[in-house]
Amino acid sequence: MPQDQPQTLTSQEVRAIFADHKLRSTRQRELIYLALCACKTHPTADDLLAMVRQQDPEVSQATIYNSLDAFVECKIATRIPSTISGGACRYDPNTHEHVHLVLENGQMMDVPMDLSQQILQAIPAQTLQEISERTGVELSGIKVELLGH
């Protein structure tokens, strides 16, 4: 779901995404995924809990974590470990390679896709190949974070 702005989805669209990824659809999972997709910054599980509880006060923290685990496992979201010491993981519905901007307070957002692509394409393929050869590790992707305040 490459985009520069949060995406507004309908429940029907979310159910279709879940079906495409063989993920069981529940009302609470739909609410959680809708909230995740609507965020400009990449929320933590606690951020999502607060947002979803505005619509359904009965949603538990365990439901949030279990849903996020399911989203990551079926590849409709990514879990981004915090680069800030002691920070919580953040979640992103954009599973395509792109660059993140990490603020000093731990918040994270996407760099606009056109600029992300410029940055990623500027990394020479020869350098990536040499990294693989010298480390003996086959690279499967690139993750770039820019730090800001």
Accessible surface in RSA format (square Angstrom, percent):
REM  Atomic radii and reference values for relative SASA: ProtOr
REM  Chains: A
REM  Algorithm: Lee & Richards
REM  Probe-radius: 1.40
REM  Slices: 20
REM RES _ NUM      All-atoms   Total-Side   Main-Chain    Non-polar    All polar
REM                ABS   REL    ABS   REL    ABS   REL    ABS   REL    ABS   REL
RES MET A   1    44.98  23.3  21.63  14.3  23.35  55.6  33.50  28.5  11.48  15.2
RES PRO A   2    77.71  56.6  56.58  51.6  21.14  76.8  56.87  46.9  20.85 129.6
RES GLN A   3    43.24  24.2  31.82  23.3  11.42  27.2  30.87  65.7  12.37   9.4
RES ASP A   4    69.35  48.6  47.30  47.1  22.06  52.2  18.87  44.4  50.48  50.3
RES GLN A   5   115.24  64.4 110.54  80.8   4.71  11.2  55.74 118.7  59.50  45.1
RES PRO A   6    47.43  34.6  27.91  25.4  19.51  70.9  30.33  25.0  17.09 106.2
RES GLN A   7    64.33  36.0  59.96  43.8   4.37  10.4  18.69  39.8  45.64  34.6
RES THR A   8   130.80  93.0 105.66 107.1  25.14  59.9  74.63 100.2  56.17  84.9
RES LEU A   9    20.52  11.4   7.67   5.5  12.85  32.3   7.75   5.4  12.77  34.4
RES THR A  10    78.55  55.9  72.44  73.4   6.11  14.6  75.57 101.5   2.98   4.5
RES SER A  11    44.58  37.7  39.35  52.5   5.23  12.0  16.18  34.5  28.40  39.8
RES GLN A  12   133.43  74.6 131.10  95.8   2.32   5.5  33.74  71.8  99.69  75.6
RES GLU A  13    82.79  47.5  78.33  59.3   4.45  10.6  33.15  64.1  49.64  40.5
RES VAL A  14     0.00   0.0   0.00   0.0   0.00   0.0   0.00   0.0   0.00   0.0
RES ARG A  15   110.14  46.2 106.68  54.4   3.46   8.2  42.27  57.8  67.87  41.1
RES ALA A  16    52.60  48.4  45.00  69.4   7.60  17.3  51.92  73.1   0.67   1.8
RES ILE A  17    38.58  22.0  38.17  28.4   0.41   1.0  38.52  27.7   0.05   0.1
RES PHE A  18     0.36   0.2   0.36   0.2   0.00   0.0   0.36   0.2   0.00   0.0
RES ALA A  19    70.41  64.7  48.76  75.2  21.65  49.3  57.76  81.3  12.65  33.5
RES ASP A  20   110.90  77.7  81.96  81.6  28.94  68.4  21.87  51.5  89.03  88.8
RES HIS A  21    74.62  40.8  59.25  41.2  15.37  39.3  43.31  44.6  31.31  36.4
RES LYS A  22   189.65  92.5 152.23  93.4  37.43  89.1 118.42 106.6  71.23  75.9
RES LEU A  23    21.93  12.2  14.37  10.3   7.56  19.0  15.80  11.1   6.13  16.5
RES ARG A  24   165.23  69.4 150.38  76.7  14.85  35.4  77.52 105.9  87.71  53.2
RES SER A  25    46.08  38.9  19.59  26.1  26.49  61.0  19.38  41.3  26.70  37.4
RES THR A  26    41.44  29.5  34.24  34.7   7.20  17.2  37.46  50.3   3.98   6.0
RES ARG A  27   147.52  61.9 136.63  69.7  10.88  25.9  78.12 106.8  69.39  42.1
RES GLN A  28    43.10  24.1  42.77  31.3   0.34   0.8   9.29  19.8  33.81  25.6
RES ARG A  29    36.55  15.3  36.55  18.6   0.00   0.0   2.77   3.8  33.79  20.5
RES GLU A  30    17.40  10.0  17.40  13.2   0.00   0.0   2.31   4.5  15.10  12.3
RES LEU A  31    30.64  17.1  29.28  20.9   1.36   3.4  29.29  20.6   1.35   3.6
RES ILE A  32     0.00   0.0   0.00   0.0   0.00   0.0   0.00   0.0   0.00   0.0
RES TYR A  33     2.24   1.0   2.24   1.3   0.00   0.0   0.00   0.0   2.24   2.8
RES LEU A  34    40.34  22.5  36.48  26.1   3.87   9.7  36.79  25.8   3.55   9.5
RES ALA A  35    18.62  17.1   9.60  14.8   9.02  20.5  17.56  24.7   1.06   2.8
RES LEU A  36     0.22   0.1   0.00   0.0   0.22   0.5   0.00   0.0   0.22   0.6
RES CYS A  37     1.08   0.8   0.42   0.5   0.66   1.5   0.42   1.1   0.66   0.7
RES ALA A  38    60.56  55.7  42.53  65.6  18.03  41.0  43.75  61.6  16.81  44.5
RES CYS A  39    25.84  19.5  11.15  12.4  14.69  34.5   6.92  17.5  18.92  20.4
RES LYS A  40   125.40  61.2 111.82  68.6  13.58  32.3  62.24  56.0  63.16  67.3
RES THR A  41    40.96  29.1  40.01  40.6   0.95   2.3  18.86  25.3  22.10  33.4
RES HIS A  42     5.55   3.0   5.55   3.9   0.00   0.0   4.29   4.4   1.26   1.5
RES PRO A  43     4.04   2.9   3.01   2.7   1.03   3.8   4.04   3.3   0.00   0.0
RES THR A  44    14.64  10.4  14.64  14.8   0.00   0.0  12.02  16.1   2.63   4.0
RES ALA A  45     4.89   4.5   2.97   4.6   1.92   4.4   3.29   4.6   1.60   4.2
RES ASP A  46    81.23  56.9  74.77  74.4   6.46  15.3  29.54  69.5  51.69  51.5
RES ASP A  47    59.40  41.6  54.42  54.2   4.98  11.8  16.23  38.2  43.17  43.1
RES LEU A  48     0.00   0.0   0.00   0.0   0.00   0.0   0.00   0.0   0.00   0.0
RES LEU A  49    20.87  11.6  20.87  14.9   0.00   0.0  20.87  14.7   0.00   0.0
RES ALA A  50    60.78  55.9  49.90  77.0  10.88  24.7  57.04  80.3   3.74   9.9
RES MET A  51    62.95  32.6  56.39  37.3   6.57  15.6  28.84  24.5  34.12  45.2
RES VAL A  52     2.22   1.5   0.39   0.4   1.82   4.4   2.22   1.9   0.00   0.0
RES ARG A  53   102.65  43.1  96.03  49.0   6.62  15.8  28.40  38.8  74.25  45.0
RES GLN A  54   154.90  86.6 115.38  84.3  39.52  94.1  42.73  91.0 112.16  85.1
RES GLN A  55   129.65  72.5  95.62  69.9  34.03  81.0  35.21  75.0  94.44  71.6
RES ASP A  56     9.95   7.0   8.51   8.5   1.44   3.4   4.64  10.9   5.31   5.3
RES PRO A  57    98.26  71.6  82.86  75.5  15.40  56.0  82.94  68.5  15.32  95.2
RES GLU A  58   143.18  82.2 121.63  92.0  21.55  51.3  49.01  94.8  94.17  76.9
RES VAL A  59     0.74   0.5   0.00   0.0   0.74   1.8   0.00   0.0   0.74   2.0
RES SER A  60    46.05  38.9  43.47  58.0   2.58   5.9  39.74  84.6   6.31   8.8
RES GLN A  61    86.35  48.3  83.71  61.2   2.64   6.3  19.97  42.5  66.38  50.3
RES ALA A  62    61.62  56.7  52.32  80.7   9.30  21.2  59.04  83.1   2.58   6.8
RES THR A  63    35.90  25.5  32.75  33.2   3.15   7.5  15.18  20.4  20.72  31.3
RES ILE A  64     0.27   0.2   0.27   0.2   0.00   0.0   0.27   0.2   0.00   0.0
RES TYR A  65    93.64  43.7  93.57  53.2   0.08   0.2  65.77  49.4  27.88  34.4
RES ASN A  66    93.89  64.7  89.01  86.0   4.88  11.7  23.37  56.2  70.52  68.2
RES SER A  67     2.93   2.5   2.78   3.7   0.15   0.3   0.01   0.0   2.92   4.1
RES LEU A  68     0.18   0.1   0.18   0.1   0.00   0.0   0.18   0.1   0.00   0.0
RES ASP A  69    69.60  48.8  66.07  65.8   3.53   8.3  24.78  58.3  44.81  44.7
RES ALA A  70    17.38  16.0  10.64  16.4   6.74  15.3  16.30  23.0   1.07   2.8
RES PHE A  71     0.00   0.0   0.00   0.0   0.00   0.0   0.00   0.0   0.00   0.0
RES VAL A  72    35.70  23.5  30.26  27.4   5.44  13.1  30.26  26.3   5.44  14.8
RES GLU A  73   145.54  83.6 122.59  92.7  22.96  54.7  47.19  91.3  98.35  80.3
RES CYS A  74    27.52  20.8  14.26  15.9  13.26  31.2  22.91  58.0   4.61   5.0
RES LYS A  75   153.68  75.0 144.74  88.8   8.94  21.3 101.06  91.0  52.61  56.0
RES ILE A  76     7.89   4.5   3.38   2.5   4.51  10.9   7.67   5.5   0.22   0.6
RES ALA A  77     1.92   1.8   0.00   0.0   1.92   4.4   0.00   0.0   1.92   5.1
RES THR A  78    35.31  25.1  33.99  34.5   1.31   3.1  32.19  43.2   3.12   4.7
RES ARG A  79    89.40  37.5  71.20  36.3  18.20  43.3  27.03  36.9  62.37  37.8
RES ILE A  80    14.27   8.1  13.47  10.0   0.80   1.9  14.23  10.2   0.04   0.1
RES PRO A  81    89.74  65.4  86.84  79.2   2.89  10.5  86.84  71.7   2.89  18.0
RES SER A  82    37.08  31.3   8.23  11.0  28.85  66.5   6.99  14.9  30.10  42.2
RES THR A  83    77.80  55.3  41.24  41.8  36.57  87.1  49.11  66.0  28.69  43.4
RES ILE A  84    61.91  35.2  57.85  43.1   4.06   9.8  60.12  43.3   1.79   4.9
RES SER A  85   117.40  99.2  81.73 109.1  35.67  82.2  56.62 120.6  60.78  85.2
RES GLY A  86    87.23 107.6   0.00   N/A  87.23 107.6  43.75 120.1  43.48  97.4
RES GLY A  87    39.34  48.5   0.00   N/A  39.34  48.5  20.03  55.0  19.30  43.2
RES ALA A  88    60.35  55.5  40.61  62.7  19.75  44.9  50.38  71.0   9.97  26.4
RES CYS A  89    44.00  33.3  37.66  42.0   6.34  14.9   5.98  15.1  38.02  41.0
RES ARG A  90    28.70  12.1  28.70  14.6   0.00   0.0   2.11   2.9  26.59  16.1
RES TYR A  91     8.04   3.8   8.04   4.6   0.00   0.0   1.49   1.1   6.55   8.1
RES ASP A  92     1.09   0.8   1.09   1.1   0.00   0.0   0.00   0.0   1.09   1.1
RES PRO A  93     8.39   6.1   6.26   5.7   2.13   7.7   6.26   5.2   2.13  13.2
RES ASN A  94     1.53   1.1   0.59   0.6   0.94   2.3   0.50   1.2   1.03   1.0
RES THR A  95    56.12  39.9  29.68  30.1  26.43  63.0  10.88  14.6  45.24  68.4
RES HIS A  96    88.30  48.3  79.19  55.0   9.11  23.3  57.27  59.0  31.03  36.1
RES GLU A  97    82.57  47.4  69.21  52.4  13.37  31.8  42.85  82.9  39.72  32.4
RES HIS A  98    12.31   6.7   5.16   3.6   7.15  18.3   4.85   5.0   7.46   8.7
RES VAL A  99     0.00   0.0   0.00   0.0   0.00   0.0   0.00   0.0   0.00   0.0
RES HIS A 100    18.46  10.1  18.46  12.8   0.00   0.0  11.50  11.9   6.96   8.1
RES LEU A 101    50.92  28.4  50.92  36.4   0.00   0.0  50.92  35.8   0.00   0.0
RES VAL A 102     2.43   1.6   1.54   1.4   0.90   2.2   1.54   1.3   0.90   2.4
RES LEU A 103    37.50  20.9  37.05  26.5   0.44   1.1  37.46  26.3   0.04   0.1
RES GLU A 104   126.01  72.3 105.15  79.6  20.86  49.7  48.66  94.1  77.36  63.2
RES ASN A 105   110.32  76.1  71.47  69.1  38.85  93.5  45.99 110.7  64.33  62.2
RES GLY A 106    12.95  16.0   0.00   N/A  12.95  16.0   8.80  24.1   4.16   9.3
RES GLN A 107    71.92  40.2  71.92  52.6   0.00   0.0   7.46  15.9  64.46  48.9
RES MET A 108     1.76   0.9   1.76   1.2   0.00   0.0   1.76   1.5   0.00   0.0
RES MET A 109    48.79  25.3  48.79  32.3   0.00   0.0  27.84  23.7  20.95  27.8
RES ASP A 110    31.71  22.2  16.16  16.1  15.54  36.8   6.66  15.7  25.05  25.0
RES VAL A 111    13.98   9.2  11.41  10.3   2.57   6.2  13.09  11.4   0.89   2.4
RES PRO A 112    60.64  44.2  59.47  54.2   1.17   4.2  60.64  50.1   0.00   0.0
RES MET A 113    32.98  17.1  32.86  21.7   0.12   0.3  30.76  26.1   2.23   2.9
RES ASP A 114    89.11  62.4  78.70  78.3  10.41  24.6  45.27 106.5  43.84  43.7
RES LEU A 115    80.95  45.1  80.72  57.7   0.23   0.6  80.79  56.7   0.15   0.4
RES SER A 116     0.00   0.0   0.00   0.0   0.00   0.0   0.00   0.0   0.00   0.0
RES GLN A 117    63.90  35.7  63.90  46.7   0.00   0.0  29.67  63.2  34.23  26.0
RES GLN A 118   111.29  62.2 102.14  74.6   9.15  21.8  41.14  87.6  70.15  53.2
RES ILE A 119    56.30  32.0  51.62  38.5   4.68  11.3  55.36  39.9   0.94   2.6
RES LEU A 120    17.00   9.5  10.32   7.4   6.67  16.8  10.64   7.5   6.36  17.1
RES GLN A 121   139.70  78.1 107.97  78.9  31.73  75.5  47.13 100.3  92.57  70.2
RES ALA A 122    76.25  70.1  45.98  71.0  30.28  68.9  57.98  81.7  18.27  48.4
RES ILE A 123    52.77  30.0  43.70  32.6   9.07  21.9  45.21  32.6   7.56  20.5
RES PRO A 124    74.68  54.4  65.37  59.6   9.31  33.9  74.68  61.7   0.00   0.0
RES ALA A 125    80.73  74.2  69.01 106.5  11.72  26.7  70.34  99.1  10.40  27.5
RES GLN A 126   145.94  81.6 136.75  99.9   9.19  21.9  47.72 101.6  98.22  74.5
RES THR A 127    61.69  43.9  59.25  60.1   2.44   5.8  42.10  56.6  19.59  29.6
RES LEU A 128    44.83  25.0  44.14  31.6   0.69   1.7  44.50  31.3   0.32   0.9
RES GLN A 129    99.89  55.9  96.30  70.4   3.59   8.6  37.37  79.5  62.52  47.4
RES GLU A 130    74.96  43.0  73.74  55.8   1.23   2.9  23.37  45.2  51.59  42.1
RES ILE A 131    73.49  41.8  70.39  52.4   3.10   7.5  73.49  52.9   0.00   0.0
RES SER A 132    23.91  20.2  20.41  27.2   3.50   8.1  13.83  29.4  10.08  14.1
RES GLU A 133   120.43  69.1  88.21  66.7  32.22  76.7  41.74  80.7  78.69  64.2
RES ARG A 134   190.13  79.8 151.61  77.3  38.52  91.7  51.17  69.9 138.97  84.2
RES THR A 135    83.53  59.4  52.12  52.8  31.41  74.8  59.03  79.3  24.50  37.0
RES GLY A 136    70.87  87.4   0.00   N/A  70.87  87.4  36.15  99.2  34.73  77.8
RES VAL A 137    85.75  56.4  81.71  74.0   4.04   9.7  85.64  74.4   0.11   0.3
RES GLU A 138   160.98  92.4 136.50 103.3  24.48  58.3  52.94 102.4 108.04  88.2
RES LEU A 139    68.53  38.2  46.42  33.2  22.11  55.6  48.36  34.0  20.17  54.3
RES SER A 140   124.17 104.9  79.03 105.5  45.14 104.0  52.53 111.9  71.64 100.4
RES GLY A 141    41.30  50.9   0.00   N/A  41.30  50.9  22.01  60.4  19.29  43.2
RES ILE A 142    38.23  21.8  31.43  23.4   6.80  16.4  34.82  25.1   3.41   9.3
RES LYS A 143   179.44  87.5 147.42  90.5  32.02  76.2 108.31  97.5  71.13  75.8
RES VAL A 144    30.95  20.4  26.60  24.1   4.35  10.5  29.56  25.7   1.39   3.8
RES GLU A 145    55.03  31.6  30.04  22.7  24.99  59.5  18.21  35.2  36.83  30.1
RES LEU A 146    70.52  39.3  68.07  48.7   2.45   6.2  70.52  49.5   0.00   0.0
RES LEU A 147   134.29  74.8 102.17  73.1  32.11  80.7 102.55  72.0  31.74  85.4
RES GLY A 148    19.38  23.9   0.00   N/A  19.38  23.9  18.02  49.5   1.36   3.0
RES HIS A 149   183.70 100.4 120.68  83.9  63.02 161.2 107.41 110.7  76.29  88.8
END  Absolute sums over single chains surface
CHAIN  1 A     8987.2       7261.2       1725.9       4926.0       4061.2
END  Absolute sums over all chains
TOTAL          8987.2       7261.2       1725.9       4926.0       4061.2
